[in-house]
Amino acid sequence: MTRTLIAAVALFAAGPALADDELAAQGKPAPMFRLPVYNAKEVGATVLGLDKYVGATAGDKNAKVVMLSFMASFCAPCKKEMPYLQSLHEKYSAQGLRVVMVSIDAEAPGQKIISELIETHKVTFPVLKDRFNLVARRWLGAQSPLPSLFMVKPDGVVASVHRGYNDEASALLEKEVKDALQLK
């Protein structure tokens, strides 16, 4: 009985280390998820999953790269990134760019701010609700550096990871998008 208890404690203690090893990272398969959509009317879906855009059974066969960004209402760089991502979405969606944003706001006031930002910036790409941070923990770990942006290829592998946002980052992101879409 004592051995079983020790084994259970060891397995529990190893859990976080195993989880960290399995976090989303460049060159690794992207963890799949499904979440409710803030702007369901604009997007045409109340729930959306990454599997719509990537993987062998992806529903959107025209997706060439997914730009997945994690954000929160209290994150000033995230608020600055949102309109930039909308501009990339408008500019490159016809060529195969798919932009998805995941909000980690758990409380109603933060969720209200996200809804207001979506309206203010006329966001037409999906903004998803990760109210319990289950997806964020799988992608970002216990700490949530925001914004965190992942480029995911159609085969479901993470092509690149970016932390933070500034003007230099925006130029790099657009270059990566053009490269992924094979545009000049």
N, C-alpha and C positions, 0 to 999 in steps of 0.2 A: 504494500500500500504506500509506503514512504517513497519507493522508487517511482511509482506512478505520479505522486504529488510533485516530486522533484522534476520529472520529465515534463509535466504540465507547466510548471513554473518556468523551466528553461525554454519551452516552446513559446510561451507567452512573452518572455523577455526577448526572444529572437524575432518576434513578430515585427516590431518597428524596423529592425535592420533589414529584414526581408522586404518590407514595404518600400524602404528607401531604395533598395536595389532595383525595384520594379517601377520606379517613378518614370514618367515620360521624359525621354532624353533623346538627343540627336542620334540617329541611327537605330533607334529602338521602335518597335511597334507602338502606335498610339493607343492608349487605353480608350475603349469605346464607351459611350454613354448616351443617355437620353434624358432630356430635361424640358421643363415647361418653358414656353416662349413668352417674353414680355410683350413684344409687338406682333402678336399672332395675326392681327388683321392685315398688317403690311406683308407678313411673311407667308400667310396662307396655311399655317399649321399651329396647333396649340402645344404640341410636343415635337421636339426635333432631336435627332441623334446624329453623331458624327458619321455613323454608318450610311447616312443618306449620301454622303459625298465621297467616302473612301472605302476601300475594301472590295473584295470580289463580288459582293452583292449590292454594291452602291446603287441607289436609285437614280442619282444624277450622274449620268455617264459623260456629261460635258465638263465636269469638274476636273481641273488640271492641278490645282493646288488649293489647300484650305489654310487660311490665316485665322488661327484660333487665339483669341486674346482673353486673358482673365483680368477682371477689373472690379472696382468697388466704388461706391458713392463718395467715400472719404478720401479717395486717392486723386490728388490734383493732376498728376501726369496722365492718369487714366482718362480723366475728363477731357484733357487736351488731345489724347490719342483718338477718342471716339470720332470726332468730325474728320480727322485725317483718314481713318479706316473707311468712313463713309465715302470720302472722295476716291479712295482706291477701288472700293466696291463699284462706284458709278463708272469709273474709268476702265476697269478691267473685267467686270463680271461677264461680259459677252465673250471674252477670250478664255474664260474658264476659271477665274479667281472666285473663290467662295470665302466670304468673311463671316466669321461667327464670333460673337463676344459672349463671355460667361461672367455674370455678375455674382459675386460671393456675398452680397448683402443678405443678412439673416433677419433683420428687423424691418418693420413696416416703414419707418421714416426713411431709411436708406433705399428701400424698394421704391418709394414714392419719388425720390430724387432720380433714380435710374429711369423711371417712366418719364419724368420731366425732361431729362437729358435726351432721351430717345425722341421726344416730341420737338424739343428745341432744335436739335441737329437734323431732324427729318431722316432718321435712321431707317433704312429699308432692308438692311441685312439682319439676320436673326440675333437677338439679344436674349440669352437664356438665363433662367433663375436657378442658381445652385444654392438655395436657401440654407441647406444643412452642410454645405462645403464638402460633400462626399466626392464630387468630381474634382474639385480644387485640390483636395488632399491627395488624390490619386495622381494628379498632374504636377502639383507644386510641393507636396510634402507637408509636414506639420507647420512650417512657416510659409506664408503666402507672399512672396515678393511680387509687388504689383507696379505697373502692369507686367505681365509675363505673356509673351507672344510666341506661339509655336507655328511653324510652317509644316504642314502635313501633306505628303505626296499621295496620289491616288491609290497606291498600294497599301496605304495606312502606316507608312513609316515616317517618323518625325525627321524632317530635312534640316531644320535649324531651330534654335531657341534664342529668344532675345528677352533681356530683363531691362525694365525701365523704358522711358520714352523721352526723347528730345529731338531737336531739329536734325541732328546728324543721323539719328536712328531712322527718321522718316525717309531720308535719301537712300539709306542702306536697304530699308524694307522695299521701297519701290524698285530698286535694282534687283533684289531677290525675286520679286514678283515677275518682273520682265524676264529674268533668266528662266524661272520655272515655266512661264508661258511661252518661252522661246520667241520673245519679241525683241526688237532692236531698240 
